[in-house]
Amino acid sequence: MVFGRMKAGIAGLRAKLTRTNSAITECVEGAGKAISKEEFLENLEETLITADIGVSTSLEIVEKLRRTYNGRDVEKLKSTLRDSIFDILVTVEKPLKIYRSPFVIMVLGVNGVGKTTTIGKLASFYKAQSKNVLLAAGDTFRAAAVEQLELWGKRTGCAVIRQAQGGDPGAVAFDAMRAAIGRYANIVLLDTAGRLHTKSNLMEELKKVKRVASREIPDAPHENLLVLDASTGQNALNQARIFNEAVGVTGIVLTKLDGTAKGGIIVSIAKELKIPIRFIGVGEGVEDLKPFDAREFADAFI
């Protein structure tokens, strides 16, 4: 049942990316009209950049087409484009493996990207696999963050470890690690703060949380999972760089791949950072968080 819902959600991704799909299709079909090859390639390059694929990656894709595409077969051109996108994305198609218990996932991301909601969806995803999931409210400063996580705890049937608002995130991490051991939890989803405007303070706080977790559970956190908002385009790439430099990002969740997101930022992140993409969010529902599939995304994108 779980995998059936995932398949249905991925199938709907093409509709979610209608804006990008239509723009690229219109440009590609222009290749069959009375325009020069170079004019077409310039149009395509501009379209790919507008779709948030990024300048360097767009240039690389177009250069490959310049070498390989000589005719006006639109379907062949679409196929070549899809394969170019797939070749980049498949390098980061690496599902998250839960290889021990407790398995600690520290969830990172700036405020507003859907971090706490993603934690709730992940809790639902793993609960459906009969995992014992524990939530830890480590974002102790943002108003209502703890309460929001507690609502997800009730909704998914997961226990929540918390302290009062404004408390020490390190103390929450300590309590959560001890609780995970005592309650035989399979997975700990640890929420964290996202105040990027206080960058240095935030990164030091995240490093402290990591140290506390590793003292209680060997090698914890076992996954540093960064949540990015696809609709922010290149800002998402910049956020990924900042978090990766500070704490080492081991996986990415890309949320809000709906009608407002162009989707190409996935390609840009894959090409430039080479960080595994674990999940994508294709809707508001709990079931709309899907393990990333490079082939299905490339087919939906072009």
C-alpha positions in Angstrom: 0.0 0.0 0.0 2.8 2.4 0.9 4.7 1.8 -2.4 1.4 2.0 -4.3 0.9 5.6 -3.0 4.5 6.5 -3.8 4.1 5.3 -7.3 0.9 7.3 -7.7 2.5 10.4 -6.3 5.5 10.2 -8.6 3.2 9.7 -11.6 1.6 13.1 -10.8 5.0 14.9 -10.8 4.6 15.7 -14.5 1.5 17.7 -13.7 3.4 19.4 -10.8 6.1 20.5 -13.2 3.7 21.7 -16.0 5.3 25.2 -16.1 8.8 23.9 -16.7 7.7 21.1 -18.9 5.7 23.4 -21.2 8.5 25.9 -21.5 11.1 23.3 -22.5 8.6 21.5 -24.8 7.8 24.8 -26.6 11.5 25.5 -27.0 12.3 22.0 -28.2 9.4 21.9 -30.7 10.8 25.2 -32.1 13.8 23.1 -33.3 11.5 21.8 -36.0 10.8 25.2 -37.4 12.8 27.5 -39.6 15.4 28.6 -37.2 19.1 27.9 -37.2 20.6 25.2 -34.9 22.5 27.9 -33.0 19.4 30.0 -32.5 17.6 26.9 -31.1 20.5 26.1 -28.8 20.6 29.6 -27.4 16.8 29.5 -26.8 17.2 26.1 -25.1 20.1 27.3 -22.9 18.0 30.3 -21.7 15.0 28.1 -21.0 17.1 25.6 -18.9 18.7 28.4 -16.9 15.2 29.9 -16.3 14.1 26.5 -15.0 16.8 26.8 -12.2 19.1 24.2 -13.7 22.0 26.7 -13.3 24.3 28.4 -15.8 27.2 25.9 -15.8 25.0 22.8 -16.0 22.8 24.3 -18.7 25.9 25.1 -20.8 27.1 21.6 -20.4 23.8 20.1 -21.5 23.6 22.4 -24.5 27.2 21.7 -25.5 26.5 18.0 -25.5 23.5 18.6 -27.8 25.7 20.8 -30.1 27.9 17.8 -30.6 25.3 15.1 -30.9 22.1 16.7 -32.4 22.1 17.3 -36.1 18.6 16.7 -37.3 15.1 18.0 -36.5 13.6 14.9 -34.9 11.8 16.5 -31.9 11.2 13.2 -30.1 14.9 12.2 -30.4 15.8 15.6 -29.1 13.5 15.2 -26.1 15.0 11.8 -25.5 18.5 13.2 -25.6 17.6 15.9 -23.1 15.9 13.4 -20.8 19.0 11.2 -20.8 21.3 14.2 -20.1 19.2 15.1 -17.1 19.1 11.5 -16.0 22.8 11.0 -16.3 23.3 13.9 -13.8 20.5 12.9 -11.4 21.3 9.1 -11.2 24.6 9.9 -9.5 22.7 11.2 -6.4 19.9 8.7 -6.4 20.8 7.0 -3.2 17.9 5.9 -0.9 18.4 6.4 2.8 19.4 3.1 4.4 18.5 2.5 8.0 21.4 0.3 9.1 21.2 0.3 12.9 18.9 1.0 15.9 18.6 3.6 17.1 19.3 5.4 13.8 19.5 9.1 14.4 18.5 11.6 11.6 19.3 15.2 12.4 17.0 17.3 10.2 18.5 20.6 9.0 17.1 23.6 7.2 16.2 27.3 7.4 12.9 28.4 8.8 10.1 28.2 6.3 11.3 25.4 4.1 8.8 22.9 5.6 11.3 21.2 7.9 9.0 20.3 10.8 6.3 19.2 8.3 8.9 17.0 6.6 9.7 15.4 9.9 6.1 14.5 10.4 5.9 13.0 6.9 9.1 11.0 7.5 7.6 9.8 10.8 4.5 8.6 8.9 6.6 7.0 6.2 8.7 5.0 8.7 5.7 4.1 10.9 4.1 2.6 7.9 7.1 0.3 7.8 6.5 -0.7 11.4 9.4 1.3 12.7 9.4 2.6 16.3 10.0 6.3 15.6 10.9 9.0 18.2 10.6 12.7 17.5 12.9 15.3 19.3 11.9 18.9 19.4 15.3 20.5 19.0 14.1 23.8 17.5 13.5 25.3 20.9 13.5 29.0 19.8 11.0 29.3 17.0 7.6 30.1 18.2 5.2 27.2 18.0 7.9 24.8 16.6 7.6 22.5 19.6 3.8 22.5 19.5 3.8 21.8 15.8 6.0 18.8 16.3 3.8 17.5 19.1 0.8 17.7 16.8 2.7 15.5 14.3 3.5 13.2 17.2 -0.1 12.7 18.0 -1.0 12.4 14.3 1.5 9.7 13.6 1.5 8.0 17.0 5.1 8.9 17.8 6.5 9.9 21.2 8.0 13.5 21.3 10.9 14.5 23.5 10.8 18.2 24.3 11.7 21.0 26.7 10.2 24.4 27.3 10.5 27.0 24.5 13.9 28.7 24.7 15.6 25.6 26.2 18.9 24.2 25.4 18.8 22.2 22.1 21.8 20.1 23.3 19.7 19.1 26.3 16.9 18.0 24.0 19.4 15.9 22.0 20.7 14.3 25.2 17.2 13.4 26.5 16.3 12.1 23.0 19.3 9.8 22.8 18.7 8.4 26.2 15.0 7.9 25.5 15.7 6.2 22.2 17.9 3.7 23.9 15.5 3.1 26.8 12.4 2.8 24.5 14.2 0.6 21.9 13.5 3.2 19.2 14.5 2.3 15.6 14.6 5.9 14.3 15.1 9.3 16.0 14.0 12.3 14.0 15.8 15.3 15.6 14.4 18.7 14.6 16.9 21.6 14.7 16.8 25.4 14.5 16.9 27.3 11.2 17.9 30.9 12.0 20.2 31.4 9.1 20.3 35.2 9.9 22.4 34.2 12.9 24.6 31.9 10.8 27.6 31.5 13.0 25.6 31.0 16.2 23.3 28.5 14.4 26.2 26.4 13.0 27.9 26.3 16.4 24.6 25.1 17.9 24.3 22.4 15.3 27.8 21.2 16.0 27.1 21.0 19.7 23.9 19.0 19.1 26.0 16.6 17.0 28.6 16.2 19.7 26.0 15.5 22.4 24.3 12.9 20.2 27.5 11.1 19.4 28.4 10.8 23.1 25.3 8.9 23.8 24.9 6.8 20.6 28.0 5.8 18.5 28.4 7.8 15.3 25.2 9.7 15.8 23.7 11.5 14.0 23.9 8.8 11.3 22.3 11.1 8.7 22.4 14.9 8.4 19.3 15.4 6.3 18.9 18.9 4.8 15.4 20.1 3.8 15.3 22.6 0.9 12.4 24.5 -0.6 12.4 23.9 -4.4 10.5 27.1 -5.1 13.5 29.2 -3.8 15.7 28.2 -6.8 19.3 29.1 -6.5 18.8 30.2 -2.8 18.3 26.5 -2.0 21.7 25.8 -3.6 23.4 28.5 -1.4 21.7 27.1 1.7 23.0 23.6 0.9 26.5 24.9 0.6 26.3 26.7 3.9 25.0 23.7 5.9 27.4 21.3 4.1 30.4 23.4 5.0 29.4 23.7 8.6 28.1 20.2 9.6 28.4 18.0 6.5 25.1 17.2 4.8 24.7 13.5 4.0 21.3 13.7 2.3 18.7 16.2 0.9 14.9 16.4 0.9 13.6 18.8 -1.7 10.1 20.1 -0.8 7.3 22.1 -2.5 7.8 20.6 -6.0 4.4 21.9 -7.0 3.2 24.5 -9.5 5.3 27.3 -8.1 8.6 25.3 -8.3 10.5 24.9 -11.6 12.2 21.8 -10.4 15.5 22.3 -12.2 17.3 23.1 -8.9 17.5 19.4 -8.3 19.7 19.1 -11.3 21.9 22.0 -10.2 22.3 20.6 -6.7 23.1 17.2 -8.1 25.7 18.5 -10.5 27.4 21.0 -8.2 27.3 19.4 -4.7 26.8 15.7 -5.5 25.0 15.2 -2.2 22.5 12.3 -2.2 18.9 13.3 -2.8 16.8 11.0 -0.5 13.3 12.3 -0.8 11.2 14.8 -2.8 7.9 16.4 -1.7 5.3 16.6 -4.4 2.3 17.8 -2.5 0.7 18.7 0.8 -0.5 15.3 1.9 1.4 13.0 4.3 1.8 10.5 1.5 3.3 13.0 -0.9 6.9 12.6 0.4 8.6 10.1 -2.0 12.0 8.5 -2.2 13.8 10.2 -5.1 13.8 8.3 -8.4 16.1 9.9 -11.1 14.5 8.2 -14.1 10.9 9.1 -13.1 12.0 12.7 -12.3 13.8 13.1 -15.7 10.8 11.7 -17.5 8.5 14.1 -15.7 10.8 17.1 -16.2 11.2 16.7 -20.0 
